Amino acid sequence: MNKSLTVLVALFLGTTVAFAGPNARSGNVLSQTSVACGAKKSKKQDIDLLCQQYVVRSGATDYTIRQPKPSDQHLIPLDTALQFTLDKNKMKFKFDGKSFEFIVISQAAASSAATAPATSPPAP
């Protein structure tokens, strides 16, 4: 009786931990820019390295994310739908069968002007 209770409790705790992972969220890529993220020394001059920085909108939140390394040069098209997870300061998602891990630079409330439908001014 005691052994079966121990096994049951262990099984319950194991399934609870397995389902406690980060929840997948959906979002769209709104914008993309190239930002300086380091420098490479050449024989005669320093060469600035660029990383891709994106704004991803999920619900009422805009996330600004950036590539962790300049060597990861893969462009993600605008208005691409993503399924992502957040883990501390990292956003993880898959695109075109490849896994990506971006650093979350900031998050902010989505601007109401961008989410509200356009209306024409009232006629006098």
C-alpha positions in Angstrom: 0.0 0.0 0.0 2.8 2.4 0.9 4.8 1.6 -2.2 1.8 2.2 -4.5 1.0 5.5 -2.9 4.6 6.6 -3.4 4.5 5.6 -7.0 1.2 7.4 -7.5 2.5 10.6 -6.0 5.7 10.5 -8.0 3.7 9.9 -11.2 1.4 12.8 -10.4 4.3 15.2 -9.7 6.1 14.1 -12.8 3.1 14.9 -15.1 2.6 18.2 -13.3 6.2 19.3 -14.0 6.0 18.1 -17.6 2.9 20.3 -18.3 4.3 23.3 -16.4 6.5 24.4 -19.4 6.1 27.8 -21.1 2.9 28.4 -23.0 3.0 29.0 -26.8 1.8 32.4 -27.9 1.0 33.6 -31.3 2.1 36.9 -32.9 3.0 38.7 -36.1 6.2 40.4 -37.2 5.4 44.1 -37.6 8.8 45.7 -38.5 12.4 44.9 -39.1 15.6 47.0 -38.7 19.3 46.5 -38.7 21.1 47.7 -35.6 24.8 47.8 -34.7 25.7 44.9 -32.4 29.4 44.8 -32.4 32.6 45.4 -34.4 35.0 43.2 -36.2 38.7 44.3 -36.4 40.2 44.2 -39.8 43.9 44.9 -40.6 43.3 48.6 -41.2 39.8 49.5 -39.9 37.0 48.4 -37.6 33.9 47.0 -39.4 30.6 47.4 -37.7 28.5 44.3 -37.5 24.7 44.4 -37.9 22.0 42.3 -36.2 18.4 42.1 -37.2 15.9 43.6 -34.8 12.2 42.9 -35.1 9.0 44.1 -33.5 6.5 41.2 -32.8 2.9 42.0 -31.8 1.1 39.4 -29.7 -2.3 40.6 -28.6 -1.9 43.9 -26.9 1.9 43.6 -26.4 4.7 44.6 -28.8 8.0 42.7 -28.2 11.2 44.2 -29.6 13.6 41.3 -30.2 17.2 41.0 -31.6 19.5 38.3 -32.9 22.0 37.3 -30.2 24.9 37.0 -32.7 25.6 38.9 -35.9 26.5 35.6 -37.6 22.8 34.4 -37.5 21.8 36.2 -40.7 18.3 34.9 -41.6 15.7 37.4 -42.5 12.1 36.9 -41.4 9.5 38.5 -43.7 7.1 41.2 -42.4 3.6 40.1 -41.4 4.8 36.5 -40.7 2.7 34.7 -38.2 4.8 33.1 -35.4 4.1 30.6 -32.6 6.7 31.5 -29.8 7.5 30.9 -26.2 9.1 33.3 -23.8 11.7 32.1 -21.4 13.2 34.8 -19.2 14.6 37.3 -21.7 14.5 35.0 -24.7 11.9 34.4 -27.4 12.0 31.0 -29.0 10.2 30.1 -32.2 10.5 28.1 -35.5 10.4 29.5 -39.0 10.9 27.6 -42.2 11.8 24.5 -40.2 14.6 26.2 -38.4 14.6 27.1 -34.6 15.4 30.6 -33.6 16.2 32.1 -30.2 16.1 35.9 -30.0 16.9 38.2 -27.1 13.9 40.3 -25.9 15.1 43.9 -25.8 11.8 45.4 -24.6 8.1 44.9 -24.4 5.4 47.6 -24.5 1.7 48.0 -24.8 0.6 48.0 -28.5 -0.1 51.5 -29.7 -3.9 52.2 -29.9 -3.4 54.0 -33.2 -2.0 50.9 -34.8 -4.7 48.6 -33.5 -7.8 50.9 -34.0 -9.5 50.8 -37.4 -9.1 53.8 -39.5 -12.1 56.1 -39.6 -12.9 59.1 -41.7 -13.5 62.5 -40.0 -17.1 63.5 -39.4 -18.7 65.5 -42.2 -19.7 69.1 -41.2 
